[in-house]
Amino acid sequence: MFRVTHQPIDLQKLVDYVTDPEAGAIVTFIGTTRNNNEGRKVIALDYDGYPEMAEKELARIGADATKNWPICRMAILHRLGPVQIGEASVVIAVSSAHRDAAFAASRFAIEEIKKTVPIWKKEVFEGGEVWVGTQTGQPLPDR
Amino acid sequence: MKIRVKFFAILRERAGTSVAIKELANGSTVADLWRELQKDYIKLDVPGIRLLYAVNQNYVSLDHVLKDQDEVVFIPPVSGG
């Protein structure tokens, strides 16, 4: 399961999805939204995404992980739209016969998501906002 | 030929729209399309950022030759996770 969603993520649903009688380990990674970045107080986060391509890239990451490690099942769900501080913006769940593969595959997946999946985060600060990674947008307030 | 362009994130804000349809000469590339779009949307270029390019949901290079009805997206630096 490689999807984007506008709804809060149900962790148990992903765990259930990757549960497999062949597996001896399930690793989950939860990326959560932080209330500060580079010394500024973050009020709100808003994710934009190119849904069709984002899901295609997530599935590609899953296929690459399956080639690289002996994993049983994998699921990735990424939020789009406004995400409250402290909520999960992305959840990765991986099962494997032995724990090393699941740990490695989940680490690989989050690093790849940050490089290739067309999803963009806007951080709204007190007095400004920025599309993370573009260093433009509305001017940021002084620290 | 007709090309469908979708804008996201900072480029959507700069273009002031999510979608554009462009009529281009046969043989036009992604680079040609980007040049044409900058005439329509003068604030589209964001200095100092590196764009990637997708045609029909696959990453391509700037010299990729477009076909009629292609869907093109210019991808500013991603920041998911």
Backbone of each chain as ProteinMPNN parsed JSONL, in Angstrom:
{"seq_chain_A": "MFRVTHQPIDLQKLVDYVTDPEAGAIVTFIGTTRNNNEGRKVIALDYDGYPEMAEKELARIGADATKNWPICRMAILHRLGPVQIGEASVVIAVSSAHRDAAFAASRFAIEEIKKTVPIWKKEVFEGGEVWVGTQTGQPLPDR", "coords_chain_A": {"N_chain_A": [[0.845, -1.183, 0.0], [0.792, 2.024, -1.064], [0.292, 5.161, -0.614], [-1.177, 8.502, -0.757], [-2.849, 10.722, 1.492], [-5.578, 12.702, 2.707], [-6.495, 12.438, 5.202], [-6.099, 11.927, 8.809], [-3.514, 9.619, 9.804], [-3.912, 6.19, 10.364], [-2.13, 4.308, 12.336], [-2.283, 1.612, 13.167], [-3.622, 0.413, 11.08], [-1.719, 0.308, 9.052], [0.174, -1.347, 10.233], [-1.325, -3.69, 10.487], [-1.623, -4.197, 7.789], [0.959, -4.932, 6.936], [1.449, -7.115, 8.442], [2.48, -10.469, 8.621], [2.608, -13.967, 8.312], [5.12, -15.038, 7.799], [6.85, -13.245, 8.819], [9.174, -12.039, 11.252], [9.556, -9.664, 12.331], [8.349, -6.334, 12.627], [8.833, -3.102, 11.553], [8.108, 0.246, 12.282], [8.051, 3.555, 11.063], [7.466, 6.817, 12.021], [6.944, 9.935, 10.834], [6.749, 13.068, 12.259], [5.122, 16.261, 12.702], [6.87, 19.133, 13.591], [7.124, 21.709, 16.101], [8.94, 23.696, 15.686], [11.502, 25.192, 13.654], [14.705, 25.744, 12.47], [15.098, 27.659, 14.475], [12.751, 29.085, 14.499], [9.333, 29.584, 15.442], [6.969, 27.303, 14.564], [3.744, 27.531, 13.345], [1.816, 26.278, 11.806], [1.454, 23.612, 9.4], [1.421, 22.776, 5.979], [0.848, 20.503, 3.501], [1.548, 20.09, 0.107], [0.995, 18.196, -2.856], [1.71, 16.104, -5.684], [-0.443, 13.994, -6.49], [-0.811, 11.574, -8.108], [1.755, 11.046, -9.133], [3.245, 11.036, -6.795], [2.312, 8.759, -5.471], [3.115, 6.853, -7.284], [5.92, 7.131, -7.113], [6.287, 6.431, -4.43], [5.562, 3.754, -4.571], [7.603, 2.881, -6.232], [9.782, 3.207, -4.543], [9.125, 1.26, -2.686], [9.381, -1.003, -4.329], [12.114, -0.913, -4.938], [13.158, -1.243, -2.367], [12.344, -3.822, -1.86], [13.903, -5.178, -3.682], [16.423, -4.717, -2.621], [16.481, -5.663, 0.033], [15.508, -8.555, 2.002], [12.485, -8.29, 2.442], [9.146, -8.745, 3.724], [6.532, -7.413, 3.549], [5.441, -4.076, 2.741], [4.359, -0.792, 3.588], [3.435, 2.535, 2.876], [2.267, 5.636, 3.887], [1.418, 8.925, 3.202], [0.654, 12.153, 4.384], [-1.402, 14.763, 2.951], [-2.266, 18.246, 2.576], [-3.445, 20.378, 5.313], [-1.628, 19.771, 8.308], [-1.726, 19.122, 11.684], [0.398, 20.336, 14.336], [2.546, 17.938, 15.73], [1.184, 15.778, 14.759], [1.211, 12.775, 12.692], [2.948, 13.0, 9.699], [3.924, 11.297, 7.86], [3.903, 7.755, 7.544], [5.674, 4.756, 7.725], [5.649, 1.311, 7.284], [7.162, -1.801, 7.697], [7.634, -5.254, 7.176], [9.601, -8.145, 7.952], [11.453, -11.259, 7.789], [13.629, -11.31, 9.53], [14.942, -8.819, 11.775], [16.894, -6.943, 10.807], [16.559, -6.387, 8.036], [14.069, -5.083, 7.923], [14.525, -2.789, 9.482], [16.549, -1.555, 7.905], [15.226, -1.187, 5.443], [13.156, 0.568, 6.12], [14.541, 2.825, 6.895], [15.833, 3.445, 4.483], [13.551, 4.019, 2.948], [12.442, 6.411, 4.102], [14.521, 8.195, 3.65], [14.61, 8.232, 0.843], [12.052, 9.205, 0.267], [12.317, 11.85, 1.031], [13.95, 12.73, -0.973], [12.903, 12.198, -3.596], [10.072, 12.101, -3.87], [7.25, 13.777, -5.098], [6.211, 15.888, -3.081], [5.427, 18.654, -1.092], [6.274, 20.816, 1.577], [4.799, 23.395, 3.362], [5.754, 25.748, 5.678], [4.246, 27.619, 8.143], [5.016, 30.438, 9.862], [5.205, 32.659, 12.727], [4.345, 35.593, 11.41], [5.262, 35.005, 8.841], [5.863, 32.787, 6.023], [7.018, 29.756, 4.429], [7.936, 27.761, 1.649], [9.417, 24.857, 2.237], [12.822, 24.44, 1.553], [12.919, 26.065, -0.643], [13.69, 28.564, 0.0], [12.437, 30.969, -0.424], [9.419, 32.74, -1.026], [7.138, 34.304, 1.266], [8.707, 36.941, 3.112], [10.705, 36.023, 5.908], [10.261, 36.491, 9.444], [12.472, 38.416, 11.629], [14.815, 36.668, 13.652]], "CA_chain_A": [[0.0, 0.0, 0.0], [1.618, 3.231, -1.202], [-0.777, 6.124, -0.86], [-1.251, 9.785, -0.067], [-4.174, 10.851, 2.084], [-5.887, 13.964, 3.4], [-7.014, 12.089, 6.535], [-5.096, 11.469, 9.78], [-3.058, 8.262, 9.489], [-4.187, 5.163, 11.367], [-0.921, 3.478, 12.396], [-2.624, 0.188, 13.288], [-4.026, -0.071, 9.763], [-0.494, -0.033, 8.315], [0.761, -2.523, 10.896], [-2.143, -4.84, 10.07], [-1.38, -4.442, 6.363], [2.253, -5.601, 6.71], [1.529, -8.333, 9.271], [2.687, -11.591, 7.707], [3.04, -15.135, 9.096], [6.545, -15.304, 7.54], [7.654, -12.164, 9.392], [9.55, -12.053, 12.659], [9.749, -8.275, 12.765], [7.693, -5.216, 11.934], [9.373, -1.803, 11.947], [7.324, 1.395, 11.818], [8.644, 4.887, 11.196], [6.441, 7.866, 11.995], [7.458, 11.303, 10.736], [5.753, 13.954, 12.867], [5.34, 17.687, 12.436], [7.563, 19.751, 14.711], [6.647, 23.08, 16.328], [10.007, 24.686, 15.486], [12.467, 24.872, 12.606], [15.737, 26.774, 12.331], [14.946, 28.686, 15.486], [11.484, 29.795, 14.4], [8.177, 28.868, 15.961], [6.069, 26.906, 13.481], [2.344, 27.566, 13.79], [1.011, 25.329, 11.032], [2.105, 23.009, 8.246], [0.486, 22.445, 4.914], [1.549, 19.718, 2.483], [0.994, 20.009, -1.24], [1.588, 17.036, -3.51], [1.249, 15.683, -7.02], [-0.844, 12.704, -5.933], [-0.583, 10.394, -8.972], [3.188, 10.756, -9.218], [3.734, 10.733, -5.444], [2.013, 7.344, -5.193], [3.982, 6.077, -8.173], [7.271, 7.168, -6.532], [6.265, 5.631, -3.192], [5.569, 2.345, -4.999], [8.954, 2.628, -6.752], [10.627, 3.051, -3.353], [8.792, -0.073, -2.167], [9.957, -2.011, -5.235], [13.571, -0.885, -4.733], [13.434, -1.829, -1.044], [12.145, -5.269, -1.995], [15.075, -5.689, -4.409], [17.633, -4.555, -1.811], [16.435, -6.41, 1.305], [14.482, -9.607, 2.005], [11.344, -7.882, 3.259], [7.881, -9.43, 3.412], [5.54, -6.451, 3.065], [5.754, -2.685, 3.067], [3.275, 0.174, 3.362], [3.791, 3.932, 3.158], [1.144, 6.555, 3.762], [1.88, 10.299, 3.428], [-0.438, 13.134, 4.46], [-1.432, 16.001, 2.174], [-3.153, 19.23, 3.185], [-2.977, 20.86, 6.603], [-1.318, 18.759, 9.324], [-1.54, 19.772, 12.983], [1.675, 20.086, 15.023], [2.571, 16.704, 16.517], [0.555, 14.664, 14.05], [2.054, 12.05, 11.744], [2.861, 13.434, 8.302], [4.217, 10.1, 7.058], [4.122, 6.51, 8.291], [6.233, 3.644, 6.949], [5.636, 0.04, 8.021], [7.85, -2.864, 6.943], [7.817, -6.532, 7.872], [10.623, -9.024, 7.379], [11.693, -12.456, 8.603], [14.58, -10.909, 10.576], [14.778, -7.381, 11.981], [17.821, -6.072, 10.077], [15.997, -5.975, 6.738], [12.973, -4.126, 8.139], [15.147, -1.519, 9.898], [17.251, -0.963, 6.759], [14.269, -0.777, 4.41], [12.395, 1.738, 6.567], [15.485, 3.953, 6.816], [15.954, 3.726, 3.052], [12.304, 4.609, 2.444], [12.262, 7.809, 4.512], [15.53, 9.015, 2.964], [14.182, 8.371, -0.558], [10.874, 10.091, 0.237], [12.796, 13.235, 1.13], [14.693, 13.09, -2.192], [12.287, 12.032, -4.927], [8.601, 12.062, -3.952], [6.773, 15.151, -5.293], [5.401, 16.415, -1.979], [6.062, 19.895, -0.629], [5.794, 21.265, 2.89], [4.843, 24.83, 3.649], [5.758, 26.064, 7.103], [3.721, 28.937, 8.48], [5.622, 30.951, 11.088], [4.629, 33.933, 13.164], [4.763, 36.68, 10.537], [5.805, 34.613, 7.542], [5.682, 31.395, 5.617], [8.034, 29.357, 3.46], [7.966, 26.407, 1.098], [10.699, 24.361, 2.73], [13.76, 24.074, 0.494], [12.961, 27.041, -1.74], [14.3, 29.783, 0.556], [11.779, 32.189, -0.933], [8.104, 32.906, -0.441], [7.024, 35.527, 2.062], [9.89, 37.142, 3.945], [10.589, 35.487, 7.259], [10.537, 37.505, 10.467], [13.783, 38.32, 12.269], [14.82, 35.71, 14.777]], "C_chain_A": [[0.888, 1.243, 0.0], [0.687, 4.369, -1.596], [-0.484, 7.485, -0.232], [-2.684, 9.936, 0.427], [-4.357, 12.225, 2.713], [-6.38, 13.702, 4.822], [-5.86, 11.765, 7.488], [-4.772, 9.984, 9.551], [-3.324, 7.323, 10.662], [-3.018, 4.164, 11.342], [-1.263, 1.984, 12.387], [-3.002, -0.413, 11.926], [-2.799, -0.487, 8.94], [0.179, -1.26, 8.911], [-0.007, -3.783, 10.466], [-1.822, -5.219, 8.619], [-0.087, -5.225, 6.142], [2.425, -6.864, 7.56], [1.516, -9.556, 8.36], [3.167, -12.787, 8.535], [4.519, -15.484, 8.905], [7.45, -14.32, 8.287], [7.944, -12.381, 10.87], [9.745, -10.652, 13.202], [8.869, -7.341, 11.95], [8.324, -3.944, 12.48], [8.43, -0.732, 11.426], [8.143, 2.657, 12.021], [7.514, 5.897, 11.084], [7.153, 9.211, 11.929], [6.386, 12.225, 11.281], [6.12, 15.413, 12.63], [5.788, 18.377, 13.724], [7.114, 21.207, 14.865], [7.753, 24.127, 16.175], [10.907, 24.221, 14.353], [13.418, 26.036, 12.457], [15.484, 27.959, 13.252], [13.633, 29.449, 15.439], [10.34, 28.908, 14.881], [7.219, 28.572, 14.799], [4.645, 26.825, 14.021], [1.547, 26.468, 13.094], [1.829, 24.791, 9.871], [1.058, 22.604, 7.238], [1.275, 21.716, 3.826], [0.805, 19.783, 1.17], [1.662, 18.802, -1.902], [0.979, 16.816, -4.873], [0.833, 14.219, -6.814], [-0.503, 11.487, -6.803], [0.897, 10.016, -9.01], [3.763, 10.41, -7.85], [3.494, 9.251, -5.135], [2.866, 6.419, -6.058], [5.407, 6.002, -7.612], [7.339, 6.35, -5.239], [6.312, 4.142, -3.549], [6.943, 1.957, -5.551], [9.93, 2.411, -5.59], [10.386, 1.668, -2.741], [9.419, -1.176, -3.009], [11.472, -2.08, -5.066], [13.942, -1.523, -3.39], [13.326, -3.354, -1.112], [13.318, -5.924, -2.733], [16.3, -5.725, -3.495], [17.666, -5.389, -0.535], [15.33, -7.459, 1.256], [13.31, -9.233, 2.918], [10.091, -8.632, 2.828], [6.89, -8.448, 2.793], [5.93, -5.046, 3.508], [4.537, -1.815, 2.778], [3.787, 1.561, 3.709], [2.552, 4.794, 2.92], [1.665, 7.957, 4.104], [0.687, 11.237, 3.415], [-0.27, 14.236, 3.422], [-2.416, 16.941, 2.851], [-2.613, 19.659, 4.542], [-2.743, 19.715, 7.59], [-1.023, 19.493, 10.627], [-0.174, 19.426, 13.562], [1.543, 18.805, 15.861], [1.898, 15.519, 15.844], [1.561, 13.98, 13.119], [1.847, 12.616, 10.346], [3.161, 12.262, 7.368], [4.397, 8.904, 7.989], [4.602, 5.44, 7.312], [6.131, 2.399, 7.829], [6.251, -1.029, 7.128], [7.915, -4.12, 7.79], [8.88, -7.344, 7.16], [10.827, -10.21, 8.323], [12.589, -12.107, 9.784], [14.688, -9.39, 10.606], [15.679, -6.486, 11.13], [17.213, -5.525, 8.781], [14.916, -4.921, 6.919], [13.518, -2.767, 8.591], [15.777, -0.819, 8.689], [16.27, -0.427, 5.724], [13.487, 0.455, 4.84], [13.277, 2.986, 6.519], [15.661, 4.405, 5.363], [14.714, 4.487, 2.545], [12.173, 6.079, 2.848], [13.294, 8.711, 3.831], [15.134, 9.252, 1.504], [12.985, 9.318, -0.682], [11.326, 11.546, 0.219], [13.535, 13.692, -0.134], [13.83, 13.144, -3.449], [10.767, 12.134, -4.995], [8.056, 13.492, -4.05], [5.716, 15.567, -4.265], [6.175, 17.594, -1.408], [5.414, 20.368, 0.65], [5.915, 22.77, 2.995], [4.78, 25.019, 5.156], [5.249, 27.487, 7.291], [4.289, 29.327, 9.84], [4.81, 32.138, 11.577], [5.184, 35.004, 12.238], [5.363, 36.266, 9.209], [5.509, 33.166, 7.221], [6.716, 31.051, 4.564], [7.746, 27.952, 2.948], [9.348, 25.865, 1.416], [11.573, 23.941, 1.544], [13.833, 25.082, -0.638], [13.614, 28.346, -1.295], [13.726, 31.05, -0.04], [10.405, 32.27, -0.288], [8.075, 34.211, 0.342], [8.283, 35.689, 2.909], [9.668, 36.606, 5.356], [10.868, 36.597, 8.267], [11.953, 37.358, 10.994], [13.701, 37.33, 13.428], [14.801, 36.455, 16.098]], "O_chain_A": [[1.64, 1.483, 0.945], [0.336, 4.521, -2.766], [0.33, 7.61, 0.683], [-3.613, 9.359, -0.138], [-3.399, 12.832, 3.191], [-6.652, 14.644, 5.565], [-4.778, 11.378, 7.048], [-5.636, 9.201, 9.158], [-2.997, 7.632, 11.807], [-2.927, 3.305, 10.465], [-0.622, 1.193, 11.694], [-2.738, -1.585, 11.655], [-2.826, -1.491, 8.227], [0.692, -2.111, 8.184], [0.591, -4.804, 10.128], [-1.758, -6.398, 8.269], [-0.029, -6.086, 5.264], [3.411, -7.588, 7.421], [0.683, -9.68, 7.463], [4.05, -12.63, 9.378], [5.11, -16.151, 9.754], [8.659, -14.527, 8.38], [7.092, -12.839, 11.632], [10.059, -10.466, 14.378], [8.672, -7.53, 10.75], [8.356, -3.719, 13.69], [7.999, -0.783, 10.274], [8.84, 2.807, 13.024], [6.704, 5.835, 10.159], [7.877, 9.584, 12.852], [5.242, 12.183, 10.829], [7.28, 15.748, 12.389], [5.179, 18.228, 14.784], [6.767, 21.861, 13.882], [7.549, 25.3, 16.489], [11.063, 23.023, 14.116], [12.991, 27.184, 12.332], [15.637, 29.114, 12.855], [13.414, 30.358, 16.24], [10.366, 27.684, 14.752], [6.725, 29.487, 14.141], [4.375, 26.148, 15.013], [0.709, 25.81, 13.71], [2.776, 25.43, 9.414], [-0.034, 22.154, 7.584], [2.251, 22.247, 3.296], [-0.404, 19.563, 1.112], [2.779, 18.435, -1.538], [-0.12, 17.282, -5.17], [1.656, 13.313, -6.946], [0.026, 10.493, -6.307], [1.255, 8.841, -8.931], [4.668, 9.581, -7.75], [4.372, 8.573, -4.6], [3.282, 5.346, -5.622], [6.029, 4.94, -7.632], [8.327, 5.662, -4.984], [7.018, 3.366, -2.905], [7.393, 0.828, -5.357], [10.796, 1.538, -5.652], [11.328, 0.992, -2.328], [9.927, -2.162, -2.476], [12.051, -3.166, -5.052], [14.926, -2.256, -3.297], [14.115, -4.075, -0.5], [13.683, -7.066, -2.453], [17.116, -6.643, -3.578], [18.736, -5.779, -0.07], [14.333, -7.283, 0.556], [13.158, -9.777, 4.011], [9.997, -9.096, 1.692], [6.46, -8.625, 1.653], [6.638, -4.852, 4.495], [3.782, -2.073, 1.841], [4.484, 1.747, 4.706], [1.887, 4.689, 1.89], [2.274, 8.16, 5.154], [-0.185, 11.138, 2.552], [0.848, 14.599, 3.058], [-3.288, 16.507, 3.603], [-1.474, 19.35, 4.89], [-3.56, 18.801, 7.695], [-0.171, 20.38, 10.667], [0.353, 18.343, 13.307], [0.572, 18.616, 16.593], [2.026, 14.384, 16.303], [2.615, 14.532, 12.804], [0.718, 12.706, 9.864], [2.706, 12.239, 6.224], [4.966, 9.023, 9.075], [4.032, 5.242, 6.239], [6.495, 2.444, 9.004], [5.906, -1.147, 5.953], [8.216, -4.059, 8.982], [9.047, -7.255, 5.943], [10.431, -10.175, 9.488], [12.345, -12.549, 10.907], [14.541, -8.74, 9.57], [15.275, -5.382, 10.765], [17.343, -4.339, 8.478], [14.852, -3.964, 6.149], [13.042, -1.723, 8.146], [15.561, 0.374, 8.479], [16.464, 0.664, 5.189], [13.183, 1.308, 4.006], [12.818, 4.066, 6.148], [15.64, 5.599, 5.064], [14.829, 5.467, 1.81], [11.824, 6.912, 2.011], [12.991, 9.85, 3.475], [15.307, 10.356, 0.988], [12.911, 10.126, -1.608], [10.783, 12.368, -0.519], [13.727, 14.89, -0.347], [14.003, 14.037, -4.279], [10.22, 12.245, -6.092], [8.355, 14.328, -3.197], [4.516, 15.592, -4.54], [7.396, 17.549, -1.259], [4.193, 20.336, 0.806], [6.974, 23.349, 2.754], [3.875, 24.518, 5.823], [5.752, 28.431, 6.682], [4.074, 28.64, 10.839], [3.855, 32.567, 10.929], [6.38, 35.292, 12.279], [5.928, 37.106, 8.509], [4.974, 32.422, 8.043], [7.237, 31.935, 3.884], [7.36, 27.067, 3.711], [10.346, 26.374, 0.906], [11.141, 23.201, 0.66], [14.704, 24.981, -1.502], [14.043, 29.142, -2.13], [14.407, 32.069, -0.154], [10.245, 31.906, 0.878], [8.886, 35.107, 0.109], [8.859, 34.704, 3.371], [8.579, 36.726, 5.917], [11.618, 37.531, 7.981], [12.572, 36.307, 10.832], [12.669, 37.182, 14.082], [14.802, 35.831, 17.159]]}, "seq_chain_B": "MKIRVKFFAILRERAGTSVAIKELANGSTVADLWRELQKDYIKLDVPGIRLLYAVNQNYVSLDHVLKDQDEVVFIPPVSGG", "coords_chain_B": {"N_chain_B": [[0.546, 20.951, -31.094], [-1.091, 19.973, -28.045], [-0.327, 20.635, -24.682], [-0.594, 19.688, -21.333], [-0.188, 21.368, -18.364], [0.606, 21.104, -14.956], [0.664, 22.912, -11.929], [2.379, 23.028, -8.832], [2.719, 23.698, -5.288], [5.182, 26.108, -4.596], [5.341, 26.959, -7.234], [2.718, 26.907, -8.103], [1.647, 28.962, -6.609], [3.15, 31.069, -7.637], [2.402, 31.045, -10.313], [-0.266, 31.496, -10.072], [-2.28, 29.784, -10.646], [-3.481, 26.359, -11.011], [-3.432, 24.772, -13.203], [-2.484, 24.675, -16.647], [-2.995, 24.964, -20.145], [-1.035, 24.478, -22.921], [-0.278, 25.395, -26.222], [1.938, 24.032, -28.41], [4.679, 23.903, -30.797], [5.247, 20.997, -32.828], [7.76, 18.707, -31.766], [8.756, 20.218, -29.749], [10.532, 20.746, -26.658], [10.855, 19.981, -23.111], [12.305, 22.098, -22.094], [11.693, 24.106, -23.959], [8.978, 24.425, -23.416], [9.075, 25.398, -20.778], [10.302, 27.892, -21.238], [8.285, 29.138, -22.75], [6.193, 29.195, -20.892], [7.151, 30.974, -19.029], [6.749, 33.367, -20.273], [4.007, 33.663, -20.135], [3.518, 33.564, -17.416], [4.91, 35.656, -15.518], [6.178, 35.682, -13.069], [7.045, 33.167, -12.588], [9.599, 31.939, -12.569], [11.809, 30.927, -10.08], [14.389, 32.318, -8.525], [17.497, 30.715, -7.844], [16.624, 28.144, -7.131], [16.56, 24.624, -7.884], [14.966, 22.995, -10.438], [13.15, 19.96, -11.087], [11.858, 17.739, -13.625], [8.827, 16.385, -14.804], [7.18, 14.158, -16.945], [4.116, 12.887, -17.721], [4.037, 11.691, -15.183], [6.622, 10.672, -14.824], [10.075, 11.153, -14.107], [12.028, 13.231, -16.213], [14.536, 14.536, -18.534], [15.595, 17.943, -19.255], [15.78, 18.188, -22.004], [13.937, 16.487, -23.034], [11.668, 15.38, -25.496], [8.443, 16.523, -26.187], [5.088, 15.134, -26.485], [1.847, 15.272, -28.093], [-0.812, 15.957, -25.86], [0.618, 15.328, -23.575], [1.265, 15.328, -20.024], [2.725, 17.689, -18.051], [4.87, 18.435, -15.356], [6.57, 20.774, -13.421], [8.992, 20.44, -11.049], [9.636, 21.747, -8.03], [12.193, 21.899, -5.387], [11.715, 19.025, -3.419], [9.979, 18.368, -0.328], [8.916, 16.449, 1.377], [7.991, 14.088, 3.991]], "CA_chain_B": [[0.119, 19.957, -30.107], [-1.543, 20.541, -26.768], [0.36, 20.111, -23.503], [-1.269, 20.046, -20.087], [0.8, 21.643, -17.304], [0.066, 21.272, -13.6], [1.571, 23.626, -11.026], [2.234, 22.699, -7.418], [3.513, 24.362, -4.251], [5.592, 27.501, -4.865], [5.067, 27.324, -8.633], [1.275, 27.18, -8.187], [1.457, 30.317, -6.075], [3.761, 32.049, -8.559], [1.614, 31.081, -11.551], [-1.621, 31.938, -9.746], [-3.22, 28.782, -11.16], [-3.001, 24.983, -10.839], [-3.38, 24.063, -14.488], [-2.404, 25.479, -17.865], [-2.913, 24.214, -21.4], [-0.175, 25.224, -23.84], [-0.183, 24.929, -27.602], [3.355, 24.112, -28.785], [5.054, 23.305, -32.084], [5.747, 19.624, -32.736], [9.204, 18.635, -31.541], [9.16, 21.062, -28.609], [11.063, 20.02, -25.503], [10.494, 20.503, -21.788], [12.951, 23.42, -21.984], [10.895, 25.047, -24.762], [7.742, 24.669, -22.672], [9.411, 26.253, -19.636], [10.509, 29.237, -21.775], [6.978, 29.684, -23.126], [5.397, 29.443, -19.684], [7.652, 32.167, -18.346], [6.142, 34.537, -20.92], [2.618, 33.763, -19.638], [3.532, 33.735, -15.955], [6.216, 36.319, -15.433], [6.827, 35.461, -11.769], [7.195, 31.719, -12.41], [10.974, 31.534, -12.274], [12.225, 31.176, -8.697], [15.856, 32.324, -8.573], [18.248, 29.968, -6.846], [16.181, 26.775, -6.863], [16.758, 23.707, -8.989], [13.736, 22.274, -10.766], [13.151, 18.689, -11.818], [10.812, 17.765, -14.649], [8.112, 15.12, -14.942], [6.217, 14.029, -18.037], [3.23, 11.744, -17.45], [4.419, 11.148, -13.863], [7.982, 10.121, -14.779], [11.134, 12.15, -14.214], [12.706, 13.29, -17.517], [15.501, 15.629, -18.581], [15.115, 19.185, -19.859], [15.737, 18.073, -23.475], [12.924, 15.488, -23.398], [10.757, 15.877, -26.532], [7.053, 16.336, -25.764], [4.085, 14.649, -27.433], [0.509, 15.815, -27.887], [-1.564, 15.499, -24.674], [1.47, 15.034, -22.418], [1.063, 16.088, -18.785], [4.061, 18.101, -17.597], [4.951, 19.111, -14.058], [7.887, 21.268, -13.012], [9.043, 20.013, -9.648], [10.605, 22.456, -7.182], [12.786, 20.978, -4.399], [10.672, 18.339, -2.642], [10.19, 18.479, 1.125], [8.027, 15.532, 2.09], [8.543, 13.425, 5.173]], "C_chain_B": [[-0.223, 20.649, -28.791], [-0.848, 19.84, -25.605], [-0.382, 20.601, -22.262], [-0.204, 20.207, -18.994], [0.066, 21.762, -15.969], [1.119, 21.964, -12.748], [1.29, 23.217, -9.591], [3.103, 23.616, -6.572], [3.902, 25.782, -4.682], [5.295, 27.911, -6.301], [3.578, 27.6, -8.853], [1.001, 28.608, -7.701], [1.996, 31.362, -7.047], [2.967, 32.177, -9.855], [0.221, 31.653, -11.293], [-2.683, 30.987, -10.274], [-2.623, 27.392, -10.963], [-2.753, 24.285, -12.168], [-3.235, 25.059, -15.625], [-2.373, 24.538, -19.073], [-2.085, 25.071, -22.363], [-0.197, 24.564, -25.215], [1.277, 25.119, -28.018], [3.585, 23.483, -30.155], [5.537, 21.872, -31.858], [7.258, 19.63, -32.568], [9.673, 19.48, -30.367], [9.602, 20.196, -27.434], [10.52, 20.63, -24.207], [11.085, 21.908, -21.611], [12.171, 24.475, -22.764], [9.619, 25.436, -24.008], [7.993, 25.63, -21.512], [9.618, 27.697, -20.083], [9.18, 29.907, -22.12], [6.16, 30.06, -21.89], [5.848, 30.712, -18.967], [7.146, 33.458, -18.993], [4.721, 34.762, -20.388], [2.572, 34.106, -18.153], [4.883, 34.337, -15.582], [6.935, 36.097, -14.102], [7.202, 33.993, -11.542], [8.605, 31.297, -12.004], [11.341, 31.906, -10.845], [13.75, 31.145, -8.67], [16.45, 31.431, -7.483], [17.718, 28.594, -6.504], [16.344, 25.92, -8.116], [15.458, 22.95, -9.208], [14.058, 20.898, -11.326], [11.913, 18.692, -12.702], [10.161, 16.398, -14.741], [7.161, 15.208, -16.126], [5.432, 12.748, -17.799], [3.701, 10.953, -16.22], [5.764, 10.433, -13.826], [8.996, 11.256, -14.902], [11.785, 12.057, -15.591], [13.739, 14.423, -17.452], [14.894, 16.81, -19.343], [15.003, 19.081, -21.391], [14.754, 16.995, -23.955], [11.93, 16.096, -24.401], [9.314, 15.506, -26.168], [6.184, 15.799, -26.894], [2.73, 15.278, -27.093], [-0.146, 15.156, -26.673], [-0.688, 15.081, -23.493], [1.053, 15.889, -21.216], [2.436, 16.398, -18.2], [3.963, 18.805, -16.246], [6.393, 19.519, -13.798], [7.957, 21.125, -11.501], [10.094, 20.81, -8.88], [11.157, 21.49, -6.122], [11.703, 20.357, -3.505], [11.01, 18.427, -1.154], [9.179, 17.644, 1.898], [8.719, 14.927, 3.29], [8.043, 14.083, 6.437]], "O_chain_B": [[0.27, 21.731, -28.473], [-0.788, 18.612, -25.551], [-0.746, 21.773, -22.158], [0.578, 19.292, -18.738], [-0.96, 22.435, -15.868], [2.306, 21.651, -12.827], [0.139, 23.075, -9.179], [4.066, 24.219, -7.045], [3.042, 26.566, -5.086], [5.024, 29.083, -6.564], [3.215, 28.428, -9.69], [0.228, 29.351, -8.305], [1.38, 32.408, -7.255], [2.865, 33.261, -10.43], [-0.397, 32.227, -12.191], [-3.858, 31.345, -10.342], [-1.416, 27.251, -10.771], [-1.972, 23.337, -12.253], [-3.793, 26.155, -15.576], [-1.795, 23.453, -19.016], [-2.396, 26.24, -22.591], [-0.141, 23.34, -25.341], [1.794, 26.236, -27.984], [2.804, 22.65, -30.616], [6.153, 21.566, -30.837], [7.952, 20.459, -33.156], [10.855, 19.465, -30.024], [9.122, 19.079, -27.241], [9.827, 21.647, -24.216], [10.442, 22.793, -21.047], [12.004, 25.601, -22.296], [9.232, 26.604, -23.966], [7.219, 26.561, -21.29], [9.174, 28.626, -19.409], [8.97, 31.084, -21.825], [5.518, 31.11, -21.852], [5.04, 31.429, -18.376], [7.115, 34.51, -18.354], [4.286, 35.901, -20.215], [1.698, 34.843, -17.697], [5.862, 33.625, -15.363], [8.147, 36.295, -14.006], [7.623, 33.617, -10.449], [8.774, 30.395, -11.183], [11.202, 33.062, -10.443], [14.348, 30.074, -8.779], [15.966, 31.401, -6.351], [18.303, 27.918, -5.657], [16.277, 26.411, -9.243], [14.916, 22.34, -8.286], [15.096, 20.694, -11.955], [11.03, 19.536, -12.551], [10.845, 15.375, -14.755], [6.437, 16.19, -16.294], [6.005, 11.664, -17.689], [3.751, 9.723, -16.227], [6.028, 9.667, -12.899], [8.816, 12.19, -15.683], [12.063, 10.964, -16.084], [13.816, 15.162, -16.47], [13.845, 16.7, -19.976], [14.219, 19.806, -22.004], [14.741, 16.638, -25.133], [11.415, 17.193, -24.181], [9.004, 14.349, -25.883], [6.482, 15.971, -28.076], [2.499, 15.747, -25.978], [-0.044, 13.944, -26.485], [-1.195, 14.536, -22.512], [0.562, 17.008, -21.365], [3.212, 15.492, -17.893], [3.097, 19.651, -16.026], [7.316, 18.716, -13.937], [7.099, 21.622, -10.772], [11.293, 20.587, -9.046], [10.643, 20.381, -5.974], [10.886, 21.065, -2.915], [12.175, 18.544, -0.773], [8.657, 18.067, 2.929], [9.883, 15.216, 3.569], [8.401, 13.662, 7.536]]}, "name": "protein", "num_of_chains": 2, "seq": "MFRVTHQPIDLQKLVDYVTDPEAGAIVTFIGTTRNNNEGRKVIALDYDGYPEMAEKELARIGADATKNWPICRMAILHRLGPVQIGEASVVIAVSSAHRDAAFAASRFAIEEIKKTVPIWKKEVFEGGEVWVGTQTGQPLPDRMKIRVKFFAILRERAGTSVAIKELANGSTVADLWRELQKDYIKLDVPGIRLLYAVNQNYVSLDHVLKDQDEVVFIPPVSGG"}
